[in-house]
Amino acid sequence: MSGGWVYIVTNKPNGVLYVGVTSDLARRAQEHREGLVEGFTKRYGLKRLVYAERHEDIRGAIRREKTVKHWARAWKVRLIVAGNPDWDDLWDTLGS
């Protein structure tokens, strides 16, 4: 199995958060940016990629995503701020 990514998107700094998992971060981030998939992220305009965590195995990424999804909001915010204190959109760092 190939690797995967756990990621967090938002609509603005300290805005609504969505935790997801994917095997192709650039593709999935683009889908969020363009609002291509119906659901929570499109409804709330979550287009800003603010956190991404690489895993060598997709199964590990899925486990981590399930864990982070159940965290309190404050823990998720601390996770973001630890690596991205200004809540910058990480889209430009993906090399797409």
C-alpha positions in Angstrom: 0.0 0.0 0.0 1.2 3.5 -0.7 1.4 6.4 1.7 -1.2 8.9 2.7 -1.8 12.3 4.2 -3.9 13.6 7.1 -4.8 17.2 6.4 -6.9 20.1 7.8 -8.7 22.7 5.8 -10.5 25.8 7.0 -12.2 28.9 5.6 -10.1 31.5 7.6 -7.7 31.6 10.5 -9.5 30.2 13.5 -12.5 29.3 11.3 -14.4 26.1 10.7 -12.1 23.1 10.6 -12.3 19.9 8.6 -9.9 16.9 9.1 -9.5 14.6 6.2 -7.3 11.8 4.8 -6.1 11.2 1.2 -3.5 9.4 -0.8 -3.0 12.4 -3.1 -2.8 15.7 -1.2 -2.4 18.0 -4.2 -5.5 16.5 -6.0 -7.6 16.6 -2.8 -6.6 20.2 -1.9 -7.5 21.2 -5.5 -10.9 19.6 -5.1 -11.5 21.6 -1.9 -10.3 24.8 -3.5 -12.7 24.4 -6.5 -15.6 23.1 -4.4 -15.8 20.0 -6.6 -17.2 17.7 -3.9 -20.6 18.2 -2.3 -20.7 18.2 1.4 -19.4 19.8 4.6 -16.3 21.5 3.0 -18.2 22.9 0.1 -21.1 24.1 2.3 -18.7 26.0 4.6 -16.2 27.2 2.0 -13.3 25.3 3.4 -10.5 25.9 0.9 -7.4 26.9 2.9 -5.1 24.0 3.5 -3.5 24.8 6.9 -2.1 21.4 8.0 -0.7 18.3 6.3 1.0 15.3 7.8 2.6 12.5 5.7 2.3 8.9 6.5 4.2 6.1 4.8 1.2 3.8 4.9 -2.4 4.9 4.1 -3.6 2.7 7.0 -1.6 4.7 9.5 -3.0 7.9 7.9 -6.5 6.6 8.3 -5.9 5.8 12.0 -4.4 9.2 12.6 -7.3 11.0 10.8 -9.9 9.1 13.0 -7.9 10.1 16.1 -7.5 13.8 15.2 -11.2 14.0 14.1 -12.2 13.1 17.7 -9.9 15.6 19.3 -11.2 18.8 21.0 -11.1 21.8 18.8 -8.4 23.4 21.0 -6.1 20.4 20.3 -6.6 20.7 16.6 -5.8 24.4 16.7 -2.6 23.8 18.7 -1.6 21.2 16.0 -2.1 23.8 13.3 -0.4 26.6 15.1 2.7 24.4 16.0 3.6 24.1 12.4 1.7 27.0 10.8 1.3 29.9 13.3 -0.1 32.3 10.7 -2.6 29.8 9.3 -1.0 30.3 5.9 -2.6 28.4 3.0 -0.1 25.6 2.3 -1.4 25.1 -1.3 1.7 26.9 -2.8 4.0 24.5 -1.0 2.5 21.4 -2.8 4.3 22.1 -6.0 1.2 21.8 -8.1 
